[in-house]
């Protein structure tokens, strides 16, 4: 098939039909076979929270356990697999959270959050919330985006709030809510534009849309004061339907979750109910971006969530288009890819490899909302 340097030219019909359930099983098999939950001197695990590494794989198995509560793989429940991968990080020296490194990519915070909900241990939640004092420092600007900043910390708080509810854990739920509020308020104390490494990014990994999404999903009442920023972001859309990676706008070339239209579409679909005054504008922006994603979103990079076909597929609403994108990461193609790759542990990470593909297959098999795991799935 003809390709550009960045993407496959999209054919008018799918190459073949795919069996989402069979592909999910094959995906889980590759995770466990290529990088089982063991830690030896030759394993060379790297730890990047929910982004990549064993904690990210543990998180996949945890989320899948809610979708497939009675499913077992290799005589172990999905929760048992989650605990096995999470255990790899128990003795690993982790990076202390700071205002500049406190998002979903921080291993300390992600590991604490997941361990607290797997064990339903409120003391771990208190430890997680105790970092808020440093993270929300009034003297350090730090970062406010999702991957390394305070917006990602908000996601981890919501994750815990799912388990530690007001009904069964009123004290812990109240602590989580206070931490969420203090973190969101600290974000909004930073005058926009929010920057990361000196640039005004707008995408889902490091930019404005990730911050707006996490703040609004955490505290919906804050949507009104964020609406002008959302409108400014909508105004930046290229005539092609794509979005720039940063402002002022540069080239129109990145079409992926982290930078460009796919991550913004995934965010806008979630934000739509919270912004009724601009809902028509949001709808138009989504439709225009999806045309661009359909044309240029079959990326030649490894089909991961962060910067590949897996993440781009989640931005498409039509079932036939979604499955068409997934057909470009079926087992036959992945096996060829693995033969040519170094097989480091990023190849099975949640945002960098196989675990993200497994999530997409589960979404297809169960007809789940096309949300992005670790971003807007809660």
C-alpha positions as CSV (number, residue, x, y, z in Angstrom):
1,X,0.0,0.0,0.0
2,X,1.2,3.5,-0.8
3,X,2.4,5.6,2.1
4,X,3.5,9.1,2.9
5,X,6.4,9.6,5.2
6,X,4.0,9.8,8.1
7,X,0.9,7.8,7.2
8,X,-0.6,5.1,5.0
9,X,-2.9,6.4,2.3
10,X,-6.3,5.3,3.4
11,X,-8.0,2.8,1.1
12,X,-11.7,3.3,0.5
13,X,-12.6,-0.1,1.9
14,X,-11.2,-2.1,4.9
15,X,-8.5,-4.5,4.1
16,X,-10.2,-7.3,6.1
17,X,-12.6,-7.9,9.0
18,X,-11.1,-8.3,12.5
19,X,-12.3,-10.3,15.4
20,X,-11.9,-7.9,18.3
21,X,-12.2,-10.6,21.0
22,X,-9.6,-12.9,19.4
23,X,-7.3,-9.9,18.9
24,X,-7.7,-8.9,22.6
25,X,-6.7,-12.4,23.7
26,X,-3.7,-12.3,21.3
27,X,-2.7,-8.9,22.7
28,X,-2.8,-10.1,26.3
29,X,-0.8,-13.2,25.3
30,X,1.9,-11.0,23.7
31,X,2.1,-8.8,26.9
32,X,2.5,-11.8,29.2
33,X,4.9,-13.7,26.9
34,X,7.2,-10.9,25.8
35,X,7.4,-9.2,29.2
36,X,6.0,-11.4,32.1
37,X,5.7,-9.9,35.6
38,X,9.2,-10.8,36.7
39,X,12.1,-8.5,37.6
40,X,15.6,-9.7,36.8
41,X,18.8,-8.0,35.8
42,X,18.0,-8.8,32.2
43,X,14.4,-7.5,32.3
44,X,15.4,-3.8,32.3
45,X,12.0,-2.4,33.2
46,X,11.5,1.3,33.1
47,X,8.9,2.9,35.3
48,X,6.7,5.8,33.9
49,X,3.5,5.5,35.9
50,X,0.4,5.0,33.8
51,X,2.2,6.0,30.6
52,X,4.6,3.0,30.2
53,X,6.1,0.2,32.3
54,X,4.7,-2.4,34.6
55,X,2.4,-0.1,36.5
56,X,0.8,0.9,33.2
57,X,0.2,-2.8,32.4
58,X,-1.2,-3.4,35.9
59,X,-3.6,-0.5,35.2
60,X,-4.8,-2.1,32.0
61,X,-5.5,-5.4,33.7
62,X,-7.3,-3.5,36.5
63,X,-9.6,-1.6,34.1
64,X,-10.2,-4.8,32.0
65,X,-11.3,-6.6,35.2
66,X,-14.2,-4.2,35.4
67,X,-15.2,-5.0,31.8
68,X,-14.6,-8.8,32.0
69,X,-15.2,-9.6,35.7
70,X,-15.2,-13.4,35.2
71,X,-12.4,-13.6,32.7
72,X,-9.3,-15.6,33.5
73,X,-6.1,-15.8,31.5
74,X,-3.6,-18.6,32.1
75,X,-5.6,-19.6,35.2
76,X,-5.3,-16.2,36.8
77,X,-8.0,-13.5,37.1
78,X,-7.3,-10.1,35.6
79,X,-7.0,-8.6,39.0
80,X,-4.3,-11.2,39.9
81,X,-2.4,-10.1,36.8
82,X,-2.8,-6.5,37.8
83,X,-1.3,-7.2,41.2
84,X,1.5,-9.2,39.8
85,X,2.6,-6.4,37.5
86,X,2.1,-3.8,40.2
87,X,4.4,-5.7,42.5
88,X,7.3,-5.1,40.2
89,X,7.3,-1.5,41.3
90,X,7.1,-2.2,45.0
91,X,10.9,-2.0,45.6
92,X,11.9,0.3,42.8
93,X,13.3,3.6,43.7
94,X,10.8,6.1,42.5
95,X,10.9,9.8,41.5
96,X,9.6,12.0,44.3
97,X,6.7,14.1,43.1
98,X,7.4,17.7,42.5
99,X,5.3,20.6,41.0
100,X,7.1,19.8,37.7
101,X,6.7,16.0,37.8
102,X,3.4,15.0,39.3
103,X,1.2,13.7,36.5
104,X,0.1,10.2,35.4
105,X,3.7,9.6,34.2
106,X,5.0,9.9,37.8
107,X,5.6,6.3,39.0
108,X,5.3,7.2,42.8
109,X,1.9,8.7,42.4
110,X,0.5,6.2,39.8
111,X,1.8,3.2,41.9
112,X,0.2,4.6,45.1
113,X,-3.1,5.3,43.4
114,X,-3.4,1.8,41.9
115,X,-2.2,0.0,44.9
116,X,-4.7,1.9,47.1
117,X,-7.6,0.9,45.0
118,X,-6.5,-2.7,44.5
119,X,-6.1,-3.1,48.3
120,X,-8.8,-0.6,49.3
121,X,-6.3,0.8,51.7
122,X,-7.2,4.3,52.9
123,X,-3.8,4.9,54.4
124,X,-2.3,4.8,50.9
125,X,-4.8,7.4,49.7
126,X,-3.8,9.6,52.6
127,X,-0.2,9.2,51.5
128,X,-1.1,10.0,47.9
129,X,-3.0,13.2,49.0
130,X,-0.1,14.2,51.3
131,X,2.0,15.1,48.2
132,X,-0.5,17.9,47.4
133,X,1.3,20.3,49.7
134,X,4.5,20.1,47.6
135,X,2.7,19.7,44.2
136,X,0.5,22.7,44.8
137,X,3.4,24.9,46.1
138,X,2.7,28.6,45.8
139,X,6.3,29.4,45.1
140,X,7.0,27.0,42.2
141,X,5.1,27.3,38.9
142,X,5.8,23.6,38.0
143,X,3.6,22.1,35.3
144,X,-0.2,21.9,34.9
145,X,-0.5,19.4,32.0
146,X,-1.7,15.8,32.1
147,X,1.5,13.7,31.6
148,X,3.8,15.4,34.0
149,X,1.7,18.0,35.7
150,X,-1.2,18.7,38.1
151,X,-3.9,17.8,35.6
152,X,-2.6,14.2,35.7
153,X,-2.6,14.3,39.5
154,X,-6.3,15.2,39.2
155,X,-6.9,12.1,37.2
156,X,-5.3,9.9,39.9
157,X,-7.5,11.6,42.5
158,X,-10.6,10.8,40.5
159,X,-9.4,7.2,40.0
160,X,-9.3,6.8,43.8
161,X,-12.6,8.5,44.2
162,X,-14.3,5.8,42.2
163,X,-13.4,3.2,44.9
164,X,-13.4,5.5,48.0
165,X,-16.9,6.9,47.7
166,X,-18.8,9.1,50.1
167,X,-21.1,6.2,50.9
168,X,-18.6,3.7,52.1
169,X,-15.5,5.8,52.9
170,X,-16.8,9.3,53.8
171,X,-13.6,10.5,55.5
172,X,-11.3,9.4,52.6
173,X,-13.7,10.7,50.0
174,X,-13.8,14.1,51.7
175,X,-10.0,14.2,51.8
176,X,-9.9,13.3,48.1
177,X,-12.4,16.0,47.3
178,X,-10.4,18.6,49.2
179,X,-7.2,17.6,47.3
180,X,-9.0,17.8,44.0
181,X,-10.3,21.2,44.8
182,X,-6.9,22.5,46.0
183,X,-5.2,21.1,42.9
184,X,-7.7,22.5,40.5
185,X,-7.6,25.9,42.2
186,X,-3.8,25.9,42.0
187,X,-4.0,25.2,38.3
188,X,-6.3,28.1,37.7
189,X,-4.1,30.4,39.8
190,X,-1.6,30.2,37.0
191,X,-2.4,32.8,34.4
192,X,-2.9,31.3,30.9
193,X,-1.5,30.5,28.5
194,X,-0.3,27.4,30.3
195,X,3.1,26.4,29.1
196,X,5.3,23.3,29.2
197,X,9.0,23.6,28.6
198,X,8.4,27.2,27.5
199,X,5.8,26.4,24.8
200,X,2.1,27.0,24.8
201,X,1.0,23.4,23.9
202,X,-2.7,22.7,23.3
203,X,-2.8,19.0,22.8
204,X,-3.9,16.1,25.1
205,X,-0.4,15.1,26.5
206,X,1.0,18.5,27.5
207,X,-1.4,21.2,26.5
208,X,-4.5,23.3,27.3
209,X,-7.1,20.7,26.3
210,X,-5.7,18.2,28.8
211,X,-5.9,20.7,31.6
212,X,-9.4,21.8,30.7
213,X,-10.5,18.2,30.4
214,X,-9.1,17.1,33.8
215,X,-10.3,20.2,35.7
216,X,-13.9,20.0,34.3
217,X,-14.2,16.2,34.8
218,X,-13.0,16.7,38.4
219,X,-15.0,19.9,39.2
220,X,-17.8,20.4,36.5
221,X,-18.7,23.8,38.0
222,X,-15.4,25.2,36.8
223,X,-16.5,24.8,33.1
224,X,-17.9,28.3,32.8
225,X,-14.7,30.1,33.7
226,X,-12.7,27.8,31.3
227,X,-15.0,28.4,28.4
228,X,-13.1,31.4,26.9
229,X,-9.9,29.3,26.9
230,X,-11.8,26.5,25.1
231,X,-13.1,28.9,22.5
232,X,-9.6,30.2,21.9
233,X,-8.5,26.6,21.3
234,X,-11.3,26.0,18.9
235,X,-10.3,29.2,17.0
236,X,-6.9,27.6,16.4
237,X,-8.2,24.8,14.2
238,X,-6.6,24.6,10.8
239,X,-8.7,24.7,7.6
240,X,-7.8,21.0,7.2
241,X,-9.6,20.2,10.4
242,X,-6.4,19.3,12.3
243,X,-5.2,21.3,15.3
244,X,-1.7,22.7,15.9
245,X,0.5,21.2,18.5
246,X,1.3,24.6,20.0
247,X,0.5,28.3,19.7
248,X,1.3,30.4,17.7
249,X,0.5,27.7,15.2
250,X,3.2,26.2,13.2
251,X,3.1,23.4,10.6
252,X,-0.1,21.3,10.1
253,X,1.5,17.8,10.2
254,X,1.0,16.0,13.6
255,X,-2.2,13.9,13.7
256,X,-2.0,11.9,16.9
257,X,-3.3,11.8,20.5
258,X,-0.5,13.7,22.1
259,X,-0.3,16.5,19.5
260,X,-3.0,17.3,17.0
261,X,-6.6,16.5,16.3
262,X,-7.1,13.0,17.7
263,X,-6.4,13.9,21.3
264,X,-8.5,17.1,21.0
265,X,-11.4,15.2,19.5
266,X,-11.3,12.6,22.3
267,X,-11.3,15.5,24.8
268,X,-14.0,17.5,23.1
269,X,-16.5,14.6,23.0
270,X,-16.2,14.3,26.8
271,X,-16.4,18.1,27.4
272,X,-19.4,18.6,25.1
273,X,-22.1,18.2,27.8
274,X,-20.4,20.8,30.1
275,X,-20.3,23.6,27.5
276,X,-23.9,23.9,26.2
277,X,-23.3,27.5,25.0
278,X,-20.7,26.5,22.5
279,X,-21.9,22.9,21.8
280,X,-22.5,23.6,18.1
281,X,-19.0,24.9,17.7
282,X,-17.6,21.9,19.4
283,X,-19.6,19.6,17.2
284,X,-18.4,21.3,14.0
285,X,-14.8,21.1,15.3
286,X,-15.1,17.4,16.0
287,X,-16.6,16.6,12.6
288,X,-13.9,18.6,10.8
289,X,-11.1,17.0,12.7
290,X,-12.5,13.5,12.1
291,X,-12.3,14.0,8.4
292,X,-8.6,14.9,8.7
293,X,-8.0,11.9,11.0
294,X,-9.7,9.5,8.6
295,X,-7.4,10.9,5.8
296,X,-4.1,11.2,7.6
297,X,-4.5,9.2,10.8
298,X,-3.2,5.8,9.7
299,X,0.3,6.6,11.0
300,X,3.3,4.5,10.0
301,X,4.7,4.7,13.6
302,X,4.2,1.8,16.0
303,X,0.4,1.7,16.5
304,X,0.3,2.9,20.1
305,X,-2.1,5.2,21.9
306,X,0.2,8.2,22.3
307,X,1.4,8.7,18.8
308,X,-0.1,6.0,16.6
309,X,-3.1,4.3,15.1
310,X,-4.5,3.0,18.4
311,X,-5.0,6.5,19.8
312,X,-6.2,7.9,16.5
313,X,-8.8,5.1,16.2
314,X,-10.5,6.2,19.5
315,X,-11.2,9.6,17.9
316,X,-13.5,8.1,15.3
317,X,-17.2,7.8,15.9
318,X,-18.3,5.5,13.1
319,X,-18.0,1.8,13.9
320,X,-16.8,0.8,10.4
321,X,-14.1,3.5,10.5
322,X,-13.0,2.5,14.0
323,X,-12.6,-1.2,13.0
324,X,-10.9,-0.2,9.8
325,X,-8.2,1.6,11.8
326,X,-7.9,-1.4,14.2
327,X,-7.3,-3.7,11.2
328,X,-4.0,-2.0,10.8
329,X,-2.8,-3.3,14.1
330,X,-4.0,-6.9,14.0
331,X,-1.8,-9.8,15.1
332,X,-0.4,-10.4,11.6
333,X,0.9,-6.8,11.4
334,X,2.1,-6.7,15.0
335,X,4.1,-9.9,14.6
336,X,5.9,-8.4,11.6
337,X,6.5,-5.2,13.7
338,X,7.9,-7.2,16.6
339,X,10.4,-9.0,14.3
340,X,11.9,-5.6,13.4
341,X,11.8,-4.0,16.9
342,X,14.1,-4.2,19.8
343,X,11.4,-5.5,22.1
344,X,12.2,-3.2,25.1
345,X,9.4,-2.9,27.6
346,X,8.0,0.2,26.0
347,X,6.5,-2.2,23.3
348,X,4.0,-3.4,25.9
349,X,3.4,-0.1,27.7
350,X,-0.1,1.4,28.0
351,X,0.6,4.5,25.9
352,X,3.6,3.2,24.0
353,X,2.6,-0.3,22.9
354,X,0.6,-3.5,23.4
355,X,-1.4,-2.6,26.5
356,X,-2.9,0.4,24.7
357,X,-3.8,-1.8,21.8
358,X,-5.5,-4.3,24.2
359,X,-7.6,-1.5,25.5
360,X,-8.8,-0.6,22.0
361,X,-9.7,-4.2,21.2
362,X,-11.7,-4.3,24.4
363,X,-13.5,-1.1,23.5
364,X,-14.4,-2.7,20.1
365,X,-15.4,-6.0,21.5
366,X,-17.7,-4.6,24.2
367,X,-18.9,-1.5,22.4
368,X,-17.5,0.7,25.1
369,X,-17.4,4.5,24.8
370,X,-14.2,5.5,22.9
371,X,-12.5,7.1,25.8
372,X,-8.8,7.0,26.4
373,X,-7.7,4.8,29.4
374,X,-5.9,6.9,32.0
375,X,-7.2,10.2,30.5
376,X,-11.0,10.5,30.2
377,X,-12.3,7.0,31.0
378,X,-13.5,8.3,34.4
